[in-house]
Amino acid sequence: MRKRKCFLYFLLLYFFLPVFPTYADNNGTEGNLTALLGRPLQSQEIREVVNKIKDVQKGIDAISAVAYQRKKTPLLAKEIATEGTIILKRPNLLHWEVKSPERITIIVDGKIMWIYHPDSQEAQKYILSEQFIARQVMEFFSSAMDMSLEEMGKRFDVAVYNPNTSFVFEMRPKSSMAAKYLTAVYIWYKNGEGVPYKFEVLGKNGNTTIMELRDVVVNPSLKESLFYFDVPAEAIITNRENEGMGY
């Protein structure tokens, strides 16, 4: 059970913004990235970039994409790679199918997050209003369609760069606690688009995590049933006694 309970932490730590612990600051990766990005934009330029992204996002109600994630760590000889599909719909609906290396289904219906492991027929249920980490997961995904410089600025020092035809948001944590694990998060947008295509996370232990969204479809035709989890009869809910706790 502990393995499954820790999976929500894994999601937060390696995919989502508020407490990401990953990108190396001791192997030259950050220095290479800084050289690529060039000079940061000025305050007025940043406002103009954010406003352009927000204008595009006004017409986005939902997206679907293929999600690829790669993680490198000094503890492993090979990088860890995952692949799956993500569907997001305003204001806070999510359907995420991870296909490899382990099959996992994650569904959020606006109030509840379900994590289902079809191979072991185990599921976990998290009530968003009572579960801090689950709420942070959804805040991350919601930000992909609702750019808010003000919200980012509450928790991060934000810089914006314009290498080639991309806009890159660099976010460094203000919290001393988060800074113990996280160096920076980089979110990449193509000029004229409202959905980010890449997330890069730099941590303190020589780890690098990159998540890319490809084959993005804006406002696809979706069935509402995608965001409803019908618990299989044979499934076991392994955290039933803790589902409303804020661990």
KOLGU-228440 format. One line per field, with one value per atom (N, C-alpha, C): residue in one letter; x, y, z. Coordinates in Angstrom, 2 decimals. Example, Ala and Ser with C-alpha at 12.3 -4.5 7.8 and 13.67 -1.06 7.14 Angstrom:
KOLGU-228440
res = c(a:a:a:s:s:s);
c1 = c(13.19:12.30:13.20:12.85:13.67:12.90);
c2 = c(-5.69:-4.50:-3.30:-2.25:-1.06:0.03);
c3 = c(7.80:7.80:7.80:7.08:7.14:7.87);
end
This chain:
KOLGU-228440
res = c(m:m:m:r:r:r:k:k:k:r:r:r:k:k:k:c:c:c:f:f:f:l:l:l:y:y:y:f:f:f:l:l:l:l:l:l:l:l:l:y:y:y:f:f:f:f:f:f:l:l:l:p:p:p:v:v:v:f:f:f:p:p:p:t:t:t:y:y:y:a:a:a:d:d:d:n:n:n:n:n:n:g:g:g:t:t:t:e:e:e:g:g:g:n:n:n:l:l:l:t:t:t:a:a:a:l:l:l:l:l:l:g:g:g:r:r:r:p:p:p:l:l:l:q:q:q:s:s:s:q:q:q:e:e:e:i:i:i:r:r:r:e:e:e:v:v:v:v:v:v:n:n:n:k:k:k:i:i:i:k:k:k:d:d:d:v:v:v:q:q:q:k:k:k:g:g:g:i:i:i:d:d:d:a:a:a:i:i:i:s:s:s:a:a:a:v:v:v:a:a:a:y:y:y:q:q:q:r:r:r:k:k:k:k:k:k:t:t:t:p:p:p:l:l:l:l:l:l:a:a:a:k:k:k:e:e:e:i:i:i:a:a:a:t:t:t:e:e:e:g:g:g:t:t:t:i:i:i:i:i:i:l:l:l:k:k:k:r:r:r:p:p:p:n:n:n:l:l:l:l:l:l:h:h:h:w:w:w:e:e:e:v:v:v:k:k:k:s:s:s:p:p:p:e:e:e:r:r:r:i:i:i:t:t:t:i:i:i:i:i:i:v:v:v:d:d:d:g:g:g:k:k:k:i:i:i:m:m:m:w:w:w:i:i:i:y:y:y:h:h:h:p:p:p:d:d:d:s:s:s:q:q:q:e:e:e:a:a:a:q:q:q:k:k:k:y:y:y:i:i:i:l:l:l:s:s:s:e:e:e:q:q:q:f:f:f:i:i:i:a:a:a:r:r:r:q:q:q:v:v:v:m:m:m:e:e:e:f:f:f:f:f:f:s:s:s:s:s:s:a:a:a:m:m:m:d:d:d:m:m:m:s:s:s:l:l:l:e:e:e:e:e:e:m:m:m:g:g:g:k:k:k:r:r:r:f:f:f:d:d:d:v:v:v:a:a:a:v:v:v:y:y:y:n:n:n:p:p:p:n:n:n:t:t:t:s:s:s:f:f:f:v:v:v:f:f:f:e:e:e:m:m:m:r:r:r:p:p:p:k:k:k:s:s:s:s:s:s:m:m:m:a:a:a:a:a:a:k:k:k:y:y:y:l:l:l:t:t:t:a:a:a:v:v:v:y:y:y:i:i:i:w:w:w:y:y:y:k:k:k:n:n:n:g:g:g:e:e:e:g:g:g:v:v:v:p:p:p:y:y:y:k:k:k:f:f:f:e:e:e:v:v:v:l:l:l:g:g:g:k:k:k:n:n:n:g:g:g:n:n:n:t:t:t:t:t:t:i:i:i:m:m:m:e:e:e:l:l:l:r:r:r:d:d:d:v:v:v:v:v:v:v:v:v:n:n:n:p:p:p:s:s:s:l:l:l:k:k:k:e:e:e:s:s:s:l:l:l:f:f:f:y:y:y:f:f:f:d:d:d:v:v:v:p:p:p:a:a:a:e:e:e:a:a:a:i:i:i:i:i:i:t:t:t:n:n:n:r:r:r:e:e:e:n:n:n:e:e:e:g:g:g:m:m:m:g:g:g:y:y:y);
c1 = c(0.83:0.00:0.86:1.99:2.83:3.35:3.65:4.13:3.10:1.82:0.77:0.52:0.60:0.37:1.43:2.65:3.75:3.65:2.81:2.75:2.26:1.34:0.87:2.01:2.88:4.05:4.95:5.10:5.91:5.38:4.07:3.47:3.83:3.68:3.94:5.42:6.29:7.71:8.36:7.84:8.52:7.73:6.52:5.75:5.22:5.03:4.21:4.97:4.49:5.28:5.58:4.61:4.86:6.05:6.36:7.44:8.41:8.57:9.43:10.82:11.33:12.73:13.56:13.86:14.71:15.60:16.37:17.37:18.71:19.71:21.04:21.67:22.23:23.00:24.47:24.86:26.25:26.84:26.18:26.74:26.81:26.62:26.75:25.48:24.42:23.18:22.59:22.53:21.93:22.74:24.06:24.90:24.68:24.52:24.26:22.92:21.92:20.60:20.61:21.31:21.39:22.03:23.07:23.73:22.78:21.93:20.98:19.90:19.46:18.32:18.67:19.89:20.26:19.81:19.55:19.18:17.71:17.36:15.94:15.23:13.94:13.14:12.90:12.61:12.29:10.83:10.48:9.14:8.03:8.13:7.08:7.00:8.15:8.17:7.50:7.75:7.14:5.62:5.14:3.69:3.09:3.79:3.29:3.24:4.26:4.29:3.14:2.97:1.91:0.54:0.32:-0.97:-1.25:-0.21:-0.39:-0.80:-0.14:-0.47:-1.88:-2.25:-3.59:-4.66:-4.37:-5.33:-5.59:-4.54:-4.72:-5.47:-5.17:-5.79:-7.29:-7.75:-9.18:-10.04:-9.50:-10.27:-10.06:-9.32:-9.02:-9.89:-10.73:-11.58:-11.03:-10.32:-9.78:-8.61:-7.73:-6.62:-6.41:-5.84:-5.35:-3.94:-3.09:-1.69:-1.07:-0.01:0.83:1.91:2.11:3.06:4.24:5.43:6.67:7.45:7.95:8.73:10.02:11.13:12.43:13.07:13.63:14.27:15.64:16.65:18.00:18.42:19.08:19.57:20.89:21.82:23.10:22.97:21.83:21.65:21.34:20.97:20.60:21.46:21.85:22.70:21.93:20.63:19.82:18.72:18.29:17.21:15.89:14.96:13.61:12.71:12.00:11.13:9.71:8.74:7.33:6.63:5.54:4.76:3.28:2.47:1.03:0.28:-1.00:-1.84:-2.53:-2.63:-3.25:-4.40:-5.52:-6.65:-7.02:-7.11:-7.46:-8.67:-9.56:-10.73:-10.98:-11.27:-11.57:-12.83:-12.93:-11.89:-10.85:-11.22:-10.28:-10.60:-10.73:-10.98:-9.74:-9.42:-8.20:-8.42:-7.86:-7.79:-6.39:-5.62:-4.23:-3.99:-3.62:-3.31:-1.80:-1.12:0.30:0.39:1.09:1.15:2.40:3.49:4.74:5.57:6.45:6.74:5.68:4.79:3.70:2.39:1.36:0.05:-0.61:-0.99:-1.64:-2.69:-3.86:-4.91:-5.17:-5.15:-5.41:-6.59:-7.62:-8.84:-9.23:-9.53:-10.04:-11.35:-12.40:-13.72:-14.10:-13.10:-13.36:-13.41:-13.73:-13.82:-12.94:-12.79:-12.06:-10.99:-9.82:-8.76:-8.69:-8.76:-8.59:-7.29:-6.54:-5.34:-5.54:-5.54:-5.87:-4.71:-4.36:-3.30:-3.96:-4.27:-5.04:-4.34:-3.02:-2.33:-2.47:-2.49:-2.65:-4.07:-4.92:-6.32:-6.44:-5.56:-5.59:-5.90:-6.62:-7.00:-6.82:-6.56:-6.53:-7.47:-8.14:-9.12:-8.68:-8.64:-8.23:-9.26:-9.81:-10.77:-10.00:-10.17:-9.35:-9.44:-10.64:-10.81:-10.11:-9.79:-9.18:-7.74:-7.25:-5.95:-5.04:-4.07:-3.22:-2.47:-1.86:-1.03:-1.88:-3.06:-3.93:-4.32:-4.57:-4.91:-3.73:-2.51:-1.34:-1.16:-1.46:-1.39:-2.30:-3.54:-4.50:-4.15:-3.56:-3.13:-2.09:-1.20:-0.18:-0.82:-1.71:-2.32:-3.21:-3.92:-4.78:-3.97:-2.73:-1.89:-1.51:-1.59:-1.27:-2.27:-3.47:-4.48:-4.92:-4.27:-4.70:-3.48:-2.72:-1.50:-1.83:-1.14:-1.33:0.02:0.56:1.84:1.73:0.57:0.37:0.44:-0.20:-0.18:1.22:1.93:3.29:4.19:3.98:4.82:4.66:3.56:3.37:4.36:4.77:5.63:7.00:7.15:8.40:8.90:10.21:10.81:10.81:10.18:9.94:10.77:11.44:12.13:11.63:11.65:11.17:12.24:12.44:13.44:12.78:13.46:12.90:13.96:14.38:15.34:14.63:15.14:14.56:13.08:12.22:10.78:10.00:10.68:10.03:10.08:9.14:9.19:9.39:10.36:10.69:10.51:9.67:9.45:10.35:11.22:12.09:11.52:11.30:10.70:11.60:12.04:12.89:12.12:12.10:11.23:11.64:10.64:10.89:11.01:10.32:10.33:11.69:12.25:13.53:13.40:12.21:11.99:12.01:11.29:11.27:12.65:13.39:14.71:15.72:15.42:16.30:16.33:15.24:15.11:15.11:14.61:14.37:15.26:15.92:16.69:15.81:15.17:14.35:13.44:12.37:11.46:11.41:11.49:11.42:10.21:9.36:8.18:8.34:8.24:8.51:7.21:7.00:5.88:6.41:5.76:6.08:5.36:6.00:5.42:4.06:3.04:1.71:0.83:1.36:0.58:0.27:-0.84:-1.27:-1.07:-0.50:-0.25:1.25:1.85:3.29:3.61:4.81:5.20:6.30:6.91:7.97:8.10:8.38:8.67:10.04:10.91:12.21:12.35:12.82:12.92:14.35:14.92:16.28:16.27:16.89:16.92:18.32:18.50:19.74:20.65:20.22:20.97:21.45:21.66:22.12:21.02:19.77:18.63:18.13:17.66:17.04:15.74:14.67:13.39:12.86:12.49:11.93:10.62:9.58:8.28:7.88:7.55:7.17:5.75:5.00:3.66:3.72:3.34:3.38:2.00:1.83:0.55:-0.61:-0.42:-1.46:-2.65:-3.83:-5.08:-5.86:-6.22:-6.97:-8.46:-9.21:-10.67:-11.12:-10.57:-11.02:-12.44:-13.11:-14.43:-14.25:-14.88:-14.66:-15.98:-15.94:-17.08:-16.90:-17.96:-17.88:-17.50:-17.78:-17.47:-15.97:-15.15:-13.70:-13.27:-14.05:-13.67:-14.44:-15.01:-15.72:-15.08:-14.71:-14.08:-15.11:-15.43:-16.33:-15.47:-15.46:-14.57:-14.87:-13.89:-14.12:-14.50:-15.36:-15.83:-14.69:-13.64:-12.54:-11.47:-11.61:-10.59:-10.65:-9.48:-9.37:-8.90:-9.65:-9.24:-8.30:-7.03:-6.02:-5.84:-6.39:-6.20:-7.53:-8.51:-9.86:-9.85:-9.04:-9.05:-8.35:-7.59:-6.84:-7.25:-8.32:-8.58:-8.85:-9.28:-9.55:-8.46:-7.36:-6.28:-5.36:-4.77:-3.91:-2.45:-2.13:-0.72:-0.09);
c2 = c(-1.21:0.00:1.26:1.19:2.37:2.75:1.73:2.01:2.81:2.43:3.12:4.50:4.60:5.89:6.90:6.43:7.30:7.71:7.04:7.35:8.77:9.25:10.63:11.60:11.31:12.14:12.09:10.92:10.78:11.68:11.70:12.56:14.01:14.43:15.82:16.16:15.30:15.60:15.59:14.79:14.66:15.22:15.67:16.22:17.62:18.04:19.20:20.31:21.54:22.72:22.98:22.97:23.60:23.08:21.79:21.27:20.41:20.65:19.79:19.64:18.44:18.32:17.73:18.41:17.79:18.71:19.01:19.65:19.85:19.34:19.36:20.73:21.14:22.37:22.05:20.79:20.42:19.64:19.64:18.88:19.71:21.01:21.87:22.05:21.32:21.40:22.79:23.36:24.68:25.73:25.62:26.57:26.53:25.33:25.19:25.81:25.60:26.13:27.66:28.20:29.65:30.28:29.63:30.13:30.11:29.10:28.98:30.05:30.40:31.30:32.75:33.18:34.57:35.50:36.76:37.73:37.63:37.88:37.87:39.10:38.98:40.12:41.09:42.33:43.34:43.19:43.88:43.73:43.99:45.07:45.40:44.34:43.84:42.79:41.52:41.22:40.02:40.16:41.33:41.56:41.37:41.85:41.70:40.24:39.46:38.03:37.30:37.58:36.92:37.26:38.52:38.93:38.23:38.05:37.35:35.89:35.25:33.85:33.76:34.69:34.67:34.89:35.75:35.99:34.72:33.95:32.68:31.68:31.68:30.71:30.96:32.17:32.46:31.56:31.10:30.24:28.77:28.42:27.01:26.51:25.54:24.92:23.57:22.90:21.57:21.29:20.39:19.94:18.45:17.82:16.45:16.44:15.56:15.53:14.20:13.86:12.73:13.28:12.67:13.17:12.22:12.76:11.99:12.61:11.76:12.26:11.46:12.18:11.54:12.06:11.15:11.53:10.87:11.68:11.17:11.40:10.42:10.52:9.78:10.28:9.61:8.21:7.92:6.63:5.51:5.88:4.88:5.05:3.91:3.95:4.47:4.19:4.61:5.57:6.43:7.33:6.58:7.12:6.56:7.30:6.57:7.19:6.70:7.63:7.27:7.89:7.27:7.76:7.56:8.49:8.36:9.47:9.56:10.60:11.39:12.69:13.58:14.33:14.40:15.20:16.13:17.43:18.44:19.23:19.53:20.33:21.31:22.56:23.56:23.18:23.56:24.27:23.34:22.11:21.24:19.76:19.38:17.99:17.40:16.16:15.53:14.06:13.57:12.13:11.87:11.09:10.83:9.32:8.80:7.38:7.22:6.68:6.36:4.94:4.77:3.46:2.68:3.37:2.69:3.58:3.01:1.57:0.80:1.50:0.88:1.52:0.73:1.29:1.93:3.19:3.93:4.84:4.92:5.83:6.83:8.13:9.19:10.00:10.10:10.81:11.80:13.03:14.04:14.56:14.49:14.92:16.30:17.01:18.32:18.31:17.16:17.04:15.91:14.87:13.68:13.31:12.92:12.37:10.86:10.10:8.65:8.27:7.37:6.79:5.29:4.73:3.31:2.58:1.43:0.57:-0.70:-0.73:-1.85:-3.21:-3.25:-4.53:-5.18:-4.36:-4.91:-4.75:-4.05:-3.82:-3.10:-2.12:-1.30:0.14:0.83:2.22:3.03:4.34:5.27:6.43:6.90:7.97:9.15:10.35:11.55:12.65:13.18:14.27:15.59:16.32:17.51:18.54:18.77:19.80:19.46:18.18:17.74:17.26:17.25:16.64:17.65:18.16:19.23:18.85:17.67:17.29:17.13:16.53:16.37:17.72:18.70:20.05:20.67:20.43:20.98:20.37:19.08:18.41:19.09:19.36:19.99:21.44:22.14:23.51:23.55:22.55:22.48:22.34:21.37:21.13:22.29:22.89:24.01:25.18:25.33:26.44:26.31:25.11:24.91:25.63:25.91:26.58:27.92:28.34:29.58:30.27:30.96:31.65:32.76:32.76:33.82:34.18:35.30:35.76:36.08:36.59:36.93:35.69:34.60:33.37:32.77:32.78:32.26:33.08:34.39:35.28:35.11:34.48:34.26:33.24:32.29:31.21:31.16:31.92:31.85:33.23:33.34:34.47:34.09:34.90:34.55:35.40:34.75:35.44:34.82:35.60:35.13:35.40:34.42:34.52:34.27:34.71:34.56:34.02:32.74:32.15:31.68:32.10:31.69:32.04:31.04:31.30:30.84:30.67:30.21:31.29:31.17:31.94:30.94:31.22:30.29:31.02:30.43:30.97:30.21:30.94:30.36:30.71:29.70:29.93:29.32:30.18:29.74:29.95:28.94:28.99:30.07:30.73:31.72:31.06:29.95:29.24:28.60:28.82:28.19:26.69:26.21:24.77:24.14:24.75:24.22:24.34:25.39:25.61:24.56:23.82:22.74:21.60:21.50:20.41:20.90:22.08:22.57:23.75:23.69:24.82:25.71:25.12:25.93:25.04:25.64:25.01:25.90:25.28:26.02:25.53:26.45:26.12:26.76:25.96:26.42:26.56:27.74:28.00:28.37:27.92:28.40:29.73:30.62:31.93:31.79:32.42:32.39:31.25:30.40:29.27:29.46:28.85:29.02:27.81:26.75:25.52:25.26:25.08:24.80:23.47:23.38:22.14:21.40:22.06:21.38:21.95:21.07:21.45:20.85:21.66:21.16:21.49:20.53:20.70:20.40:21.31:21.16:21.02:19.96:19.75:19.86:19.34:19.52:18.30:17.19:15.95:15.37:16.22:15.72:15.09:15.38:14.83:15.83:15.31:16.12:15.47:16.23:15.72:16.63:16.04:16.78:16.13:16.93:16.44:17.22:16.51:17.14:16.75:17.72:17.48:17.57:16.50:16.46:16.13:16.40:16.13:16.75:17.99:18.68:19.01:18.68:19.02:19.97:21.12:22.12:21.93:21.93:21.78:20.52:19.35:18.11:17.77:16.94:16.45:15.41:15.64:14.78:14.28:13.07:12.53:12.84:13.29:13.62:12.41:11.22:9.99:9.81:10.51:10.42:10.88:11.76:12.35:11.73:10.58:9.85:8.48:8.12:6.82:5.85:4.86:3.80:2.69:2.61:1.68:0.25:-0.47:-1.87:-2.71:-3.69:-4.52:-5.23:-5.57:-6.32:-5.41:-4.09:-3.18:-3.04:-2.88:-2.65:-1.22:-0.46:0.90:0.80:1.02:0.71:1.79:2.99:4.06:4.54:3.69:4.12:4.79:4.30:4.87:6.22:6.58:7.84:8.79:8.48:9.23:10.70:11.09:12.50:13.21:12.50:13.09:13.90:14.92:15.81:15.42:14.14:13.74:14.02);
c3 = c(0.00:0.00:0.00:0.72:0.78:-0.59:-1.43:-2.77:-3.54:-3.44:-4.17:-3.57:-2.25:-1.62:-2.04:-2.23:-2.62:-4.09:-4.87:-6.30:-6.53:-5.71:-5.88:-5.65:-4.68:-4.48:-5.71:-6.31:-7.52:-8.63:-8.80:-9.81:-9.57:-8.33:-8.01:-8.18:-7.69:-7.66:-9.03:-9.95:-11.23:-12.42:-12.22:-13.33:-13.06:-11.81:-11.55:-10.85:-11.02:-10.71:-9.24:-8.30:-7.02:-6.23:-6.31:-5.48:-6.27:-7.57:-8.39:-7.79:-7.51:-7.14:-8.27:-9.26:-10.30:-11.11:-11.83:-12.69:-12.02:-12.66:-12.06:-12.10:-10.97:-10.96:-10.75:-10.93:-10.69:-11.85:-13.02:-14.14:-15.44:-15.29:-16.46:-17.25:-16.94:-17.72:-17.67:-16.48:-16.34:-17.08:-17.01:-17.71:-19.21:-19.76:-21.19:-21.57:-20.72:-21.00:-20.94:-19.94:-19.81:-21.04:-21.56:-22.76:-23.96:-24.02:-25.13:-25.06:-23.87:-23.72:-24.03:-23.75:-24.01:-22.88:-23.21:-22.18:-21.82:-20.56:-20.18:-20.70:-20.94:-21.39:-20.24:-20.58:-19.58:-19.15:-18.06:-17.46:-18.46:-19.23:-20.19:-21.29:-21.71:-22.72:-22.20:-20.93:-20.32:-20.32:-19.94:-19.93:-21.31:-22.32:-23.69:-24.10:-23.73:-24.05:-23.36:-22.07:-21.29:-21.87:-22.22:-22.78:-24.11:-24.94:-26.21:-25.96:-25.01:-24.69:-24.16:-23.25:-22.68:-23.75:-24.73:-25.81:-26.60:-26.87:-27.58:-26.72:-25.43:-24.53:-24.33:-24.62:-24.47:-25.34:-26.46:-27.36:-27.12:-26.07:-25.80:-24.66:-24.96:-23.94:-23.52:-24.44:-24.14:-25.07:-24.64:-25.49:-25.28:-26.30:-26.16:-26.71:-26.17:-26.61:-26.23:-26.95:-26.57:-25.65:-24.50:-23.51:-23.39:-23.59:-23.43:-22.28:-21.40:-20.28:-20.15:-19.95:-19.77:-18.49:-17.72:-16.47:-16.39:-16.11:-15.91:-14.47:-13.89:-12.52:-12.41:-11.60:-11.42:-10.82:-10.21:-9.56:-10.55:-11.79:-12.79:-14.04:-14.63:-15.82:-17.03:-17.11:-18.23:-17.77:-18.68:-18.35:-18.29:-17.51:-17.38:-18.36:-19.20:-20.20:-20.02:-20.06:-20.02:-21.22:-21.62:-22.76:-22.46:-22.91:-22.71:-23.41:-23.16:-23.75:-22.64:-22.85:-21.87:-22.54:-21.84:-22.28:-21.13:-21.43:-20.44:-20.92:-19.99:-20.32:-19.19:-19.56:-18.53:-17.76:-16.46:-15.74:-15.09:-14.74:-14.04:-14.26:-15.53:-15.88:-16.55:-16.21:-16.70:-16.96:-18.08:-18.36:-18.90:-18.16:-18.52:-18.53:-19.69:-19.84:-20.03:-19.03:-19.14:-19.68:-20.80:-21.46:-21.12:-20.83:-20.51:-19.60:-18.74:-18.62:-17.83:-17.12:-16.38:-16.80:-17.01:-17.39:-16.17:-16.33:-15.25:-15.86:-15.26:-15.69:-14.57:-14.91:-13.95:-14.46:-13.65:-14.05:-12.95:-13.35:-12.43:-12.97:-12.16:-12.60:-12.07:-11.52:-10.95:-9.45:-8.87:-7.42:-6.88:-7.68:-7.22:-8.23:-7.74:-8.57:-8.32:-9.42:-9.37:-10.04:-9.42:-10.01:-10.05:-11.25:-11.42:-12.09:-11.53:-12.05:-12.60:-13.89:-14.44:-14.31:-14.36:-14.29:-12.92:-11.85:-10.50:-9.99:-10.78:-10.42:-9.07:-8.87:-7.67:-8.05:-7.17:-7.42:-6.15:-6.33:-5.21:-5.52:-4.49:-4.63:-3.76:-4.35:-3.63:-3.85:-2.77:-2.85:-2.94:-4.02:-4.28:-3.16:-2.65:-1.63:-0.32:-0.13:1.13:0.95:-0.30:-0.57:-1.26:-0.51:-0.99:-2.26:-2.28:-3.42:-4.67:-4.54:-5.70:-6.27:-5.40:-5.89:-6.65:-6.16:-6.83:-8.21:-8.32:-9.62:-10.62:-10.21:-11.11:-11.39:-10.42:-10.67:-11.78:-11.78:-12.82:-14.19:-14.32:-15.62:-16.05:-15.10:-15.45:-15.99:-15.47:-15.92:-17.38:-17.94:-19.35:-20.25:-19.75:-20.54:-19.95:-18.86:-18.21:-17.61:-18.46:-18.04:-17.06:-15.90:-14.91:-14.31:-14.74:-14.22:-12.74:-12.32:-10.92:-10.04:-10.47:-9.68:-9.63:-10.75:-10.77:-9.84:-9.84:-9.05:-7.56:-7.12:-5.69:-5.14:-5.99:-5.50:-6.17:-7.28:-8.03:-8.43:-8.56:-9.27:-10.75:-11.56:-12.97:-13.90:-14.85:-15.94:-17.24:-18.30:-19.60:-20.65:-21.54:-22.59:-23.95:-25.02:-26.36:-27.33:-27.12:-28.05:-29.32:-30.46:-31.74:-31.80:-32.01:-32.14:-30.90:-29.79:-28.56:-27.48:-26.54:-25.30:-24.17:-23.32:-22.24:-20.91:-20.04:-18.71:-17.73:-17.07:-16.05:-14.68:-13.86:-12.55:-11.47:-10.56:-9.46:-8.15:-7.29:-6.10:-5.11:-4.55:-3.51:-2.14:-1.97:-0.70:-0.45:0.73:1.07:1.16:1.56:1.63:0.24:-0.72:-2.08:-2.72:-2.37:-2.96:-2.52:-1.48:-1.05:-2.08:-2.86:-3.81:-5.26:-5.46:-6.82:-7.16:-8.31:-8.80:-9.68:-10.68:-11.59:-12.42:-12.91:-13.86:-15.10:-16.28:-17.54:-18.34:-18.78:-19.57:-20.94:-21.99:-23.36:-24.15:-24.75:-25.64:-27.02:-28.08:-29.42:-29.63:-30.35:-30.60:-31.29:-30.73:-31.31:-30.82:-29.93:-29.41:-27.94:-27.49:-26.11:-25.24:-25.80:-25.04:-25.02:-23.84:-23.79:-24.46:-25.05:-25.70:-24.95:-23.96:-23.21:-21.81:-20.85:-19.48:-19.12:-18.55:-18.09:-16.61:-15.84:-14.40:-13.95:-13.17:-12.67:-11.16:-10.66:-9.22:-8.65:-7.45:-6.72:-6.72:-7.25:-7.11:-8.43:-9.40:-10.69:-11.52:-11.21:-11.95:-13.00:-14.10:-15.15:-15.58:-15.60:-16.08:-17.18:-18.30:-19.43:-19.83:-19.95:-20.40:-21.65:-22.72:-23.98:-24.36:-24.86:-25.39:-26.91:-27.59:-29.05:-29.60:-30.88:-31.55:-30.78:-30.37:-29.59:-30.48:-29.99:-30.69:-29.79:-30.32:-29.56:-29.80:-28.71:-28.74:-29.51:-29.14:-29.79:-29.36:-30.14:-29.75:-28.65:-27.52:-26.36:-25.79:-25.25:-24.53:-23.04:-22.40:-20.97:-20.14:-20.65:-19.91:-19.70:-20.50:-20.33:-18.95:-18.35:-17.07:-15.90:-16.15:-15.10:-14.96:-13.74:-13.50:-12.93:-13.73:-13.30:-12.69:-11.37:-10.67:-11.09:-11.66:-12.04:-10.83:-11.04:-9.94:-9.22:-9.97:-9.37:-8.75:-8.90:-8.39:-6.88:-6.28:-4.84:-4.62:-3.81:-3.47:-2.28:-2.51:-1.49:-0.44:-0.66:0.32:0.89:0.93:1.34:2.70:3.64:4.98:5.02:3.94:3.96:2.84:2.10:0.87:1.10:2.29:2.52:3.30:3.58:4.37:3.49:4.06:3.30:3.34:3.27:3.28:1.95);
end
